[in-house]
Amino acid sequence: MEDGVARIRPEERSQRLGEVAELAGTVRFLASDDSYSTTGSELIVDDGRT
């Protein structure tokens, strides 16, 4: 995975990789009935970079 991180320009990356637990809320939402109307969308989880 470090090779992939190295290819990202330094100014565009966080100082660390995200933890699995930090993505849990997004995954929980997508797996829940609350996401029933979320179709054809991209959810970007990028530490607020975009």
C-alpha positions as CSV (number, residue, x, y, z in Angstrom):
1,M,0.0,0.0,0.0
2,E,2.9,2.4,0.6
3,D,3.7,2.3,-3.1
4,G,0.3,3.6,-3.9
5,V,0.6,6.4,-1.3
6,A,4.0,7.4,-2.7
7,R,2.4,8.0,-6.1
8,I,0.1,10.7,-4.6
9,R,1.5,14.2,-4.7
10,P,2.7,15.2,-1.1
11,E,0.4,18.3,-1.1
12,E,-2.6,16.1,-1.7
13,R,-2.2,13.5,1.0
14,S,-2.7,13.4,4.7
15,Q,0.2,12.8,6.9
16,R,-1.1,9.3,7.6
17,L,-3.3,6.7,6.2
18,G,-6.8,6.4,7.4
19,E,-7.9,3.7,9.8
20,V,-10.5,1.1,9.1
21,A,-12.5,2.4,12.1
22,E,-12.6,5.9,10.5
23,L,-14.5,4.5,7.5
24,A,-17.0,2.5,9.6
25,G,-19.6,5.3,9.6
26,T,-19.6,5.5,5.8
27,V,-19.8,1.7,5.4
28,R,-22.5,1.5,8.1
29,F,-24.6,4.1,6.2
30,L,-24.2,2.4,2.9
31,A,-25.2,-1.0,4.4
32,S,-28.2,0.5,6.2
33,D,-31.8,1.2,5.0
34,D,-31.0,4.9,5.3
35,S,-29.1,4.8,2.1
36,Y,-32.1,3.5,0.1
37,S,-32.2,6.6,-2.1
38,T,-28.5,6.9,-2.6
39,T,-28.1,5.7,-6.2
40,G,-25.5,6.4,-8.8
41,S,-23.5,8.5,-6.4
42,E,-19.8,8.6,-5.4
43,L,-19.1,9.0,-1.7
44,I,-15.7,10.5,-1.4
45,V,-14.0,9.7,1.9
46,D,-10.8,11.6,1.7
47,D,-10.1,13.4,5.0
48,G,-11.8,16.5,3.7
49,R,-9.4,17.2,0.9
50,T,-12.0,17.8,-1.8
